[in-house]
Every structure is written in C-alpha cells, then in structure tokens.
Amino acid sequence: MSKPLSDHDRKKQISVKGLAGVENVADLKKNYNRHLHFTLVKDRNVSTKRDYYFALAHTVRDHLVGRWIRTQQSYYEKDPKRVYYLSLEFYMGRTLQNTMVNLALENACDEAMYQLGLDMEELQEMEEDAGLGNGGLGRLAACFLDSMASLGLAAYGYGIRYEFGIFNQKISSGWQVEEADDWLRYGNPWEKARPEYMRPVHFYGRTEHHPDGVKWVDTQVVLALPYDTPVPGYRNNIVNTMRLWSAKAPCEFNLKDFNVGGYIQAVLDRNLAENISRVLYPNDNFFEGKELRLKQEYFVVAATLQDIIRRFKASKFGSRDIVRTDFSTLPDKVAIQLNDTHPALAIPELMRVLIDEEKLPWDKAWDICIKTCAYTNHTVLPEALERWPIDLFQTLLPRHLEIIYEINRRHLERVSSLYPGDMDRLCRMSLIEEGGQKRVNMAHLCIVGSHAVNGVARIHSDILKATVFKDFYEMDPHKFQNKTNGITPRRWLVMCNPGLAEVIAERIGEDFIRDLDQLKKLRDFVNDEAFIRDIAKVKQENKMKFAVHLEEHYKVKINPNSMFDIQVKRIHEYKRQLLNCLHIITFYNRIKKEPNKQWTPRTIMIGGKAAPGYHTAKMIIRLITAIGEVVNNDPVVGDRLKVIFLENYKVTLAEKAIPAADLSEQISTAGTEASGTGNMKFMLNGALTIGTMDGANVEMAEEAGEDNFFIFGMRVEDVDAMDAKGYNASEYYNHMPELKQAIDQIAGGFFSPKQPDLFKDIVNMLMHHDRFKVFADYQDYIKCQEKVSALYKKPKEWTKKVILNIAGSGKFSSDRTISQYAREIWGVEPTLEKLNQSAVPCDNDVIRSD
C-alpha cells in the first residue's frame, strides 16, 4: 500500500502532479463512494479491485464532463475552423492517469485513495489498454489528439471502435501465440454512446444516371453508432472529442422472410453487418486487400463526413437547424487530415456528397475537396502502399469507382497538357494501375485530391519527393511539405517518468511541459555535479523498478547495474531485430572466448508483435527466445549478458520500459523508417541512441549533437549505390569470421539443438534475399557497440551525454508538430490560453451534446 505523502515529498510532487488540497481530497472521497454505491451498485464488502478502479475512473471523469460540454459550447459560440483527424487507428493506451495528469488531479486522487485504504498503482493496473492501433501510426494519432487539445484547436479524432483491438501476444515454448484482445468485456468508463447521432452507411448496389444527377440505389445499409471519448488538454480546461464508430445492423428485416420462417436467419444475418467494427487488422506496414478492410475504410469515412457536414450546416450548440448552405466556405470551416491512405475514400465520398446530394458542379466541388483535404504519408515500403482491385470497388462502391475514374480522366488530361507525348509518365501517374489486375492506387488518389502532402521526417519527405512521388512533386512542388513527428511530453515524460520530470522542474521550472523547447536550458547544467547525480539516480531507480517487474514476469535474475539495452517496436525485417541478434551472439561468443575479461554487462531486451501472417517476423521472435534460452542458462556468462523477449509490448509496457532504458536501438536500414517515435521517447527519457541515419534519427542527432549519438552504418546514398551494384551477402559472410561463426551457429542448431534446421528460413533469407542488407552494416554496428560499452564504464561521461540528449529533445514534442500542421496545412492558429473555468456549466445548467 502507498504511504501518505510526507511534507518533503508533497513539496517535491506539487509541481508536476498538482496540489492536493484538503477540500479537493474530501470531495474526491465523497464522489468516489457515491459512484461505488450508485453507479456500480456495490458496497465495500463485495467490491472487487476492478469495482474500485471503475469508481475512481467515474470520479475522475466527472471532472472532465463540465469542461467537455463547455469546450463544445465555446466552439459553437466562436465558430472556429474545425480540424478532423481521420485515422483507422488510435493507440490510446490507458486513460486514467493521463487524465489525472492533464487535470492536475494526481496528488489529490493519490491522497484520497490512500485515505480510503487503496493503492493507486494497483487500481491503475486494472485498466485495459485501448489497443486500437498496431504501432507508430496509431500512437502518433493518440499523441496528436493530446496536443490538439493542449493547443486549443477545435479538433476531433475520428476512427473505428474495434470490439477487438491489437491481439494480446503470448510467448509459448518460444513462439508467438495470438489471443483476442477483448478490451471491452468489462465496459469502458471513458466512452459515451451517442445513438442520437447514428448515421447510415451504404454498400453495394448500382448507379442510375438521370438528367438531374446520379443516384446510388439498391444499397445495403449499415448503421454507424458513435461513441465519444473525452480528450483533455494539459491544464487549459479544454476537452476535445475522439469519436469512434461502431457498426450496427438496421432493424428493417425483410418481412417476406418471416412468412417462410426466415426470422431467425434474418436476425442472425445482422452479425454480418456488425463485423465491420469487430476487429482491427493486425498489419503494420503491409497492405492486405481484404473486402472487410475496404468496408472498414469506407465505413469510417462515410459516417464521419455526414457528421462533418451536419456540424458545418448547423451553427448553434445542440441545434439541428441548417444555417449554412453555401459550400464554398467549407474549406474555411473544415480541415480534413488523412492519416495515411486508409481514409483516402474521404476524397471520392466528399465529391459524391457535393455532386450527387448537394448538386454542386464538378469543378466547384473539386476545388472545395482539394482545399479541405490533406494527406500524410507514413511509409516508403512498396508492400505497404494500398492498391485496391477495381472489381472489388465495382461491387462494393460502384458510385465511388465512377468518381475515381472521372478524377483520373481530368488528372491525366492535365498531365498530358503539361508533358505532351510522355506516355510513360501518364502510366506512372495514373490513379488506375493497368497490367494484370487493374487497381486503384490510393496514394495517387490522396495526392491528387489534397492541397498538402507531407512526410513525417525531413529525410523521409525528401525521399518521397526524389523517388516514390517524384512525378507528382515535379508537377505540383507546392503541395509537398515535411512535418517531423513528435510525442506528447505529458504521457511520455510527466506521466511515465515523474522522477525525471521532477528533477528537470527543480532546475528550469515546469513550463517545459507545455513548451518542450525549454529543455535546452538543461545544457547549462551539463557539468553540474548535483544535476548529473540526480539524473543518474532517477535512471537507477527506474531500472530497479523495471528489474523487479521483469523478475516477476520472466523469472530471470536481472543485474540492475548492467546496461539496459532495449529494442521495442513491431517485429519487421526492415527494423532489423536480426542485426541486434547477431550482436548478441557475437558478444556471447566473445565472453565465452575470454571469460576473465572485464566485459560491460548488458541486459538486452527486444519486444514487439509480429503480424499473425508474417512468417519471417514470427521466426525472428522464435530466434530471439532461442538465443535467450542458451545465453541466460550459461554459467560462464552469468549476469554479464541476459536476453529477454518482452511479451505483449503495448503502450502500458512502453511506459515502464522506456524510462528504464540506457540504450535505445534504432537500427533500420537507412531509407526505410519513415520517422519513428519510439526513438524520441527514449531520447526524452534519458537513453542514448545507437542508430542509423534514418527517419527522425537524423534530426535527433542534429539536435543532441552527433558526438552524443552512436551513429553507424550506411547512409541512404550508400544503400542506393549498393542497390545499383548488387548486394552480395556471402562476401561479408566469407570475410568476417565472427559473422560467419554467428550464422553457422544459427544454421547448425546451436540455439535449437532439438530442431537443428529450425532457423533455416532465416539463414536462407539473410544469405540470399535480404532486402535490408543486415550483413552490410554488421561490422560497423559491432564496432559502434564496443564504443557504447566503453562509454558505459565511465558513468559521469555517459550521464553528460544523457543530459545533452534530453536537452536536445524539445523539437520532438507533438505540440511542435501540431503547431506546424495547424499553421502550414490547416490554416488555424494554436493558443495556450485557458478556457474560462467560470463558464464551465454546473449540474443544473441546461446542457446539450454535440
């Protein structure tokens, strides 16, 4: 059980956790007991730990509701331009602690729970992660929502309320096993269903062309039921909305079926409609052309656009009266951001609404569409780019296919007028890919239908302009921008690493939480002995805490004085967990060869999920666990090297692991990682990075100083040159004895004695068709790791580099990213002003929802 806060602790914690006033604590206790009694219908004798968590969640949520309603009212009063962030993923994690941080309630809740005899940490552990995303793209969307609220933007996140989020990963006999993530089974205290805003979404059918326009008829209807989740800004009284759609079957059964006894079947068929929001596709950086996925993509877009247009037409809060009918002002009042190509159908759907329903002429509708929509690209991997088969479109969305054909016809007319006779360019730039199965190229649709196209790190945006979208860049250079990703400092510092946030606040005040650039001031303390000691002490405390967690879960004795060397991200060949494996094996072999040498001890942790159908990724996990089995049980090695595969990596585990890391592995092949955001989280939390010059690593090394980064490996131009001349893995294998030894051990069954050829597919891939050139960077990586080990033996010098990394991480706040989107793409101005608290409605005010 947590102990009460001493005066000293209380003084220390006030700054970032918020003051626990006596009245505040008494109120919280009263409301907590009220919720336990009236909301959960329990008393203390029969309540479970989960009931206690729910009571606390409802108590904290009460503090959001008035602000939430007042925020929406103020948007109707001021009628600002609204931003709609469309994403098929929002990887939110847990909500309770984040809400307490943003409302400055953490200390008061801590104290109230203590006085009630409850342990706050235990209650927080009861909350299910909202795992509605796969990895970086979904977590970025979550960070962006936090920043949009904290910067006072009238913004909405729109997505799907998946009944089953990203699968839970279990490791069984070293293999990944997937289990359904039934995150809603106990209910979700943070969401509010809004059946009054249910919207119909149409599929299938056919089109009829009449003199007065086109009609899409004989469609199947699915209803979209919205669930709203509050998104609080950081201590500014603003609460925005994330609206997630759930699929429901309409009630109109076909009565003919009833007469022949088909009632039961008619009811059962409802499930087919409701499958649309049943499950998140667990693929990261891979396109899977399934009909259900296309249905999901259209479902979220169609429901969202109806909401956007309803809100645009009505002006008064809670009123349904139409006051705006002139759509030429839509781009002044609405910005739609497409998070990758998954919501690309927003473009033809907006055109359909404007032309077919609102009867606008094509040119006017197209002008509105382009000015309203903007597109963010998240990957250059060809297998990740969405290309939907024409025949699937024809069946599912016949009207949209017609619209896409017309967009393409006009687009190609423009291309041929600018580049007469250049047939190759016409082929390359078409929205429709010919050859074999005809497909719609969704990235091309997004570029043509948007006024802004951005990559997510400077190097990534440059690669897009030079390669993937070169033709489009040459034609419309003004469309292309860069918006380097960021992370929210609220969750990724204040919440997950309060000790570090405190040490920083003691030196430079707490304004850095809203303005992360202020961390630059820490450079003045780089030689301050007390500050160096404080930073090292916080890291050691985080490591001790994480070591306890690991020993409980993995039954491996951790040396807390070892270097915590962590690589956590989706398991994918391009992220090169295999390069990390080769270093582990090499280090292991060196210890075995010279057991009496003073090696720098390491605990190497690798975590992440493999897409269920991705064989190589699953084999990589099996290899990591197999290496761990050998290394961790070798008495010669002892505690100088331990290897742990972190099971079921998700937001909540990241919040524990990242503050404890000494070394962050960001080792993708140069030119393949669009940005990365995990790299930024490690940097902000005081880990040093070993990495290639890829994604945001390039800008991180710039900000921290290259001397404070462990950079290795080929640059993008080296990779291009190697592609041109051909990559030959066996050259490296034959010329590097340690590499050869490691590969021979994997191939010969050293790590899988019961199944000697278990890893033959991995060895075969590395030797003969490795797109990501692991061997080419091996030697440089090993040398760089030697530098890491040498520096770690000099704790003071290590910590100075840590301080310079933290001081350089200000650029990587999602507040900076969102300010740039706001000013340079959406045409809105961020503000740090607080919403007037006195205007927050009381319980007896007449209130309506939005």
Salt bridges, closest charged atoms under 4 A:
ASP51 OD2 - LYS42 NZ 2.55
ASP62 OD2 - ARG34 NH2 3.25
ASP62 OD2 - HIS35 NE2 2.67
GLU77 OE2 - ARG70 NH1 3.18
ASP79 OD2 - ARG324 NH2 2.21
ASP79 OD2 - LYS333 NZ 3.46
ASP110 OD2 - LYS17 NZ 3.90
GLU111 OE1 - ARG10 NH2 3.43
GLU121 OE2 - LYS545 NZ 3.56
GLU122 OE1 - LYS49 NZ 3.45
GLU125 OE2 - ARG94 NH1 3.42
GLU125 OE2 - LYS656 NZ 3.17
GLU128 OE2 - ARG185 NH2 3.25
ASP129 OD1 - ARG94 NE 3.70
ASP146 OD1 - ARG490 NH2 2.76
GLU163 OE1 - ARG278 NH1 2.77
GLU178 OE2 - LYS618 NZ 2.76
GLU179 OE1 - LYS170 NZ 3.79
GLU191 OE2 - ARG161 NH2 2.80
GLU208 OE2 - ARG206 NH1 2.90
GLU208 OE1 - HIS210 NE2 3.02
ASP212 OD2 - LYS215 NZ 3.90
ASP218 OD2 - ARG206 NE 2.78
ASP228 OD2 - ARG194 NE 3.22
ASP228 OD1 - ARG243 NE 2.68
GLU274 OE2 - ARG270 NH2 3.85
GLU288 OE2 - LYS290 NZ 2.71
GLU297 OE2 - ARG293 NE 3.33
ASP307 OD2 - ARG243 NH1 2.61
ASP307 OD1 - ARG310 NH2 3.01
ASP307 OD2 - ARG311 NH2 3.75
GLU349 OE1 - ARG352 NE 2.97
GLU349 OE1 - HIS400 NE2 2.69
ASP356 OD2 - ARG399 NE 2.67
GLU357 OE2 - ARG352 NH1 2.99
GLU358 OE2 - LYS313 NZ 2.87
ASP363 OD1 - ARG410 NH1 2.92
ASP367 OD2 - LYS371 NZ 3.08
GLU383 OE1 - ARG771 NH2 2.91
GLU402 OE1 - HIS209 NE2 3.17
GLU402 OE1 - ARG399 NH1 2.82
GLU406 OE2 - ARG409 NH2 2.75
GLU406 OE2 - ARG410 NE 2.65
GLU413 OE2 - ARG409 NH1 2.79
ASP422 OD2 - ARG425 NE 3.23
GLU433 OE2 - ARG387 NE 2.86
GLU434 OE1 - LYS438 NZ 3.98
ASP471 OD1 - ARG425 NH1 3.55
ASP471 OD2 - ARG428 NE 2.71
GLU474 OE1 - ARG425 NH1 3.12
GLU474 OE2 - LYS470 NZ 2.98
ASP476 OD1 - ARG414 NH2 2.69
GLU506 OE1 - ARG507 NH1 3.78
ASP517 OD1 - LYS520 NZ 3.50
GLU529 OE2 - LYS796 NZ 2.67
ASP534 OD2 - ARG507 NH2 2.94
GLU541 OE2 - LYS537 NZ 3.32
GLU551 OE2 - LYS557 NZ 3.58
ASP565 OD2 - ARG602 NH1 2.81
GLU629 OE2 - ARG622 NH1 3.65
ASP634 OD2 - LYS592 NZ 2.69
GLU655 OE2 - ARG491 NH1 2.79
ASP662 OD2 - LYS543 NZ 2.62
GLU673 OE1 - LYS575 NZ 2.83
GLU699 OE1 - LYS811 NZ 2.89
GLU702 OE2 - ARG458 NH2 2.50
ASP723 OD1 - LYS773 NZ 2.86
GLU738 OE2 - ARG590 NE 2.73
ASP744 OD2 - LYS740 NZ 2.98
ASP761 OD2 - HIS615 NE2 2.96
ASP777 OD2 - ARG576 NH2 2.70
GLU786 OE2 - ARG590 NH1 2.75
ASP815 OD1 - ARG490 NH2 2.79
GLU824 OE1 - LYS483 NZ 2.74
GLU829 OE2 - ARG823 NH2 2.84
ASP850 OD2 - ARG311 NE 2.98
